[in-house]
């Protein structure tokens, strides 16, 4: 297993549009200082070269705070920038091929939206699954219908690997999310685009850490 469960507790997924005012690097630095435990660089519109360049700038920030950095859906960018791993969706590169390219020591996350997909997750290939969407979310236009907290709990139980919830989650959702048995909560707009990403991250981390999960 290339990842620890605690790395998923407060998982930041970046959005270049929401982060535009402060910039992705400043947002990530503030969020890391505030307590995020992992960062996923997600930029659907960037080229592989652009993703690799930004990841290279984010690497020392994440290293300073000892948190993993992965790239969404771009194995080549991850290899070029030598980050910790990749997160792929069901419609992207097959997990087996991603693992083959990444090697055994990097993190590989996989998106799942159904109990069946969770059950079929190969635990010898995938380190964790991102379960989505809990709510409908404007930061990802191609998502399936929301599964809610009951759906999250069912998929979490079916998963053979670590789990993180994503999809429109805010600080008010921390208790309900963690009550499902999930290992952590991924957020986008709850940190990206906030006037003070540091304070937003601190608030989320305090809320999560107050729960004995």
C-alpha positions as CSV (number, residue, x, y, z in Angstrom):
1,X,0.0,0.0,0.0
2,X,1.5,3.3,-1.2
3,X,-0.7,5.5,1.0
4,X,-1.7,5.8,4.6
5,X,-5.3,6.2,5.6
6,X,-4.6,9.4,7.4
7,X,-3.4,11.0,4.2
8,X,-7.0,10.9,3.0
9,X,-8.5,12.7,5.9
10,X,-8.6,16.2,4.4
11,X,-7.9,15.9,0.7
12,X,-7.7,19.0,-1.5
13,X,-8.6,18.9,-5.2
14,X,-7.4,22.0,-7.0
15,X,-9.5,24.0,-9.4
16,X,-7.6,26.6,-11.5
17,X,-10.7,28.8,-12.0
18,X,-11.7,28.9,-8.3
19,X,-8.0,29.4,-7.4
20,X,-7.5,32.2,-9.9
21,X,-7.5,35.1,-7.5
22,X,-4.7,33.7,-5.3
23,X,-3.2,31.2,-7.8
24,X,-3.0,27.4,-7.3
25,X,0.5,27.5,-5.6
26,X,-0.6,30.1,-3.0
27,X,-3.8,28.3,-2.4
28,X,-2.1,25.0,-1.9
29,X,0.5,26.5,0.4
30,X,-2.1,28.1,2.6
31,X,-4.2,24.9,2.6
32,X,-1.2,22.8,3.5
33,X,-0.3,25.1,6.3
34,X,-3.9,24.9,7.5
35,X,-3.9,21.1,7.7
36,X,-4.8,19.4,4.4
37,X,-3.4,15.9,4.3
38,X,-3.1,15.4,0.5
39,X,-3.3,17.4,-2.7
40,X,-4.6,16.4,-6.1
41,X,-3.7,18.7,-9.0
42,X,-6.8,18.8,-11.3
43,X,-6.9,20.9,-14.4
44,X,-8.9,19.5,-17.2
45,X,-8.0,22.2,-19.7
46,X,-4.2,22.2,-19.2
47,X,-1.7,20.3,-21.4
48,X,0.5,17.5,-20.0
49,X,3.5,19.9,-20.1
50,X,1.5,22.6,-18.2
51,X,0.4,20.1,-15.6
52,X,3.9,18.8,-15.2
53,X,5.2,22.3,-14.8
54,X,2.7,23.3,-12.2
55,X,3.2,20.0,-10.3
56,X,6.9,20.7,-10.3
57,X,6.2,24.0,-8.6
58,X,3.8,22.4,-6.1
59,X,6.2,19.5,-5.2
60,X,8.4,21.5,-2.7
61,X,5.3,22.9,-1.0
62,X,3.8,19.5,-0.5
63,X,7.2,18.1,0.6
64,X,7.6,20.8,3.2
65,X,4.3,19.8,4.8
66,X,4.9,16.1,4.2
67,X,1.7,15.5,2.2
68,X,1.3,13.5,-1.0
69,X,0.8,15.2,-4.3
70,X,-1.0,13.4,-7.1
71,X,-2.2,14.5,-10.6
72,X,-5.7,13.9,-12.0
73,X,-5.9,11.7,-15.1
74,X,-2.4,12.3,-16.4
75,X,0.2,9.6,-15.8
76,X,2.7,11.2,-18.2
77,X,2.6,14.5,-16.3
78,X,3.0,12.6,-13.0
79,X,6.1,10.8,-14.3
80,X,7.6,14.0,-15.8
81,X,7.2,15.9,-12.6
82,X,8.1,12.9,-10.4
83,X,5.1,13.4,-8.0
84,X,3.6,10.8,-5.7
85,X,1.0,9.4,-8.0
86,X,-2.1,9.7,-10.1
87,X,-5.9,9.7,-9.7
88,X,-7.9,8.2,-12.6
89,X,-11.6,8.1,-13.4
90,X,-13.6,5.1,-14.7
91,X,-13.5,6.5,-18.2
92,X,-9.8,7.3,-18.2
93,X,-6.8,5.1,-18.5
94,X,-7.4,1.6,-17.1
95,X,-6.1,1.3,-13.6
96,X,-4.0,-1.7,-14.6
97,X,-2.2,0.3,-17.3
98,X,-1.8,3.3,-15.0
99,X,-0.2,1.0,-12.4
100,X,2.1,-0.6,-15.1
101,X,3.3,2.9,-16.1
102,X,3.6,4.3,-12.6
103,X,5.4,1.3,-11.0
104,X,4.5,-0.2,-7.7
105,X,5.7,2.6,-5.4
106,X,3.5,5.5,-6.5
107,X,0.0,6.2,-5.3
108,X,-2.9,5.2,-7.6
109,X,-6.5,6.5,-6.8
110,X,-9.6,5.5,-8.7
111,X,-13.0,7.2,-8.9
112,X,-16.0,5.0,-8.2
113,X,-19.7,5.9,-8.3
114,X,-21.4,2.5,-7.7
115,X,-21.2,-0.4,-5.3
116,X,-20.4,-2.7,-8.2
117,X,-17.4,-0.5,-9.3
118,X,-16.2,-0.5,-5.7
119,X,-16.4,-4.3,-5.4
120,X,-14.4,-4.7,-8.6
121,X,-11.6,-2.4,-7.5
122,X,-8.4,-4.4,-7.7
123,X,-6.7,-4.0,-4.3
124,X,-3.4,-5.1,-5.6
125,X,-3.4,-2.2,-8.1
126,X,-5.4,0.6,-6.6
127,X,-4.5,2.3,-3.3
128,X,-7.7,4.2,-2.6
129,X,-11.0,5.0,-4.2
130,X,-12.7,8.4,-4.5
131,X,-16.4,7.9,-4.0
132,X,-18.6,10.5,-5.7
133,X,-20.7,12.5,-6.1
134,X,-22.2,13.0,-2.7
135,X,-23.9,16.2,-3.8
136,X,-24.2,17.6,-7.3
137,X,-21.2,19.9,-7.9
138,X,-20.5,22.7,-10.4
139,X,-16.7,21.9,-10.4
140,X,-17.3,18.7,-12.3
141,X,-19.9,18.8,-15.0
142,X,-19.7,15.1,-16.1
143,X,-20.6,13.4,-12.8
144,X,-23.2,10.8,-12.2
145,X,-26.4,11.5,-10.1
146,X,-25.6,12.3,-6.5
147,X,-25.4,9.2,-4.2
148,X,-26.0,11.0,-0.9
149,X,-24.7,9.8,2.5
150,X,-26.5,6.4,2.4
151,X,-24.9,5.6,-1.0
152,X,-21.6,6.7,0.3
153,X,-21.9,4.3,3.3
154,X,-22.8,1.4,1.0
155,X,-20.0,2.0,-1.4
156,X,-17.5,2.5,1.4
157,X,-18.5,-0.9,2.9
158,X,-18.1,-2.5,-0.5
159,X,-14.6,-1.1,-1.1
160,X,-11.6,-3.3,-0.6
161,X,-9.3,-0.3,-0.3
162,X,-9.1,3.1,1.5
163,X,-11.9,5.5,0.7
164,X,-12.4,9.3,0.3
165,X,-15.7,11.1,-0.3
166,X,-16.0,13.9,-2.8
167,X,-18.7,16.0,-4.4
168,X,-19.9,19.4,-3.1
169,X,-18.8,18.8,0.5
170,X,-18.5,21.6,3.0
171,X,-17.6,22.0,6.7
172,X,-21.2,21.3,7.7
173,X,-20.9,17.8,6.2
174,X,-17.9,16.6,8.2
175,X,-19.8,14.6,10.8
176,X,-22.2,13.0,8.3
177,X,-19.3,12.1,5.9
178,X,-17.1,10.5,8.6
179,X,-20.1,8.6,10.1
180,X,-20.2,6.5,6.9
181,X,-16.9,4.9,7.7
182,X,-15.0,6.7,5.0
183,X,-11.3,7.4,5.6
184,X,-11.5,11.0,4.6
185,X,-13.2,13.9,2.8
186,X,-12.1,15.6,-0.4
187,X,-13.0,19.2,-1.0
188,X,-12.7,21.7,-3.9
189,X,-14.7,24.9,-3.4
190,X,-14.6,24.6,0.4
191,X,-11.0,25.7,0.2
192,X,-10.3,26.8,-3.4
193,X,-11.8,30.2,-4.1
194,X,-12.3,31.0,-0.4
195,X,-11.0,34.4,0.7
196,X,-8.7,32.7,3.2
197,X,-7.9,29.2,2.2
198,X,-5.7,28.8,5.3
199,X,-8.6,29.5,7.6
200,X,-10.9,27.3,5.6
201,X,-8.5,24.4,5.8
202,X,-8.0,25.0,9.6
203,X,-11.8,25.0,10.1
204,X,-12.2,21.7,8.2
205,X,-9.3,20.0,9.8
206,X,-10.5,21.0,13.3
207,X,-14.0,19.7,12.5
208,X,-12.7,16.4,11.1
209,X,-10.2,15.9,14.0
210,X,-12.9,16.5,16.6
211,X,-14.6,13.3,15.3
212,X,-13.2,10.1,16.6
213,X,-13.0,8.4,13.2
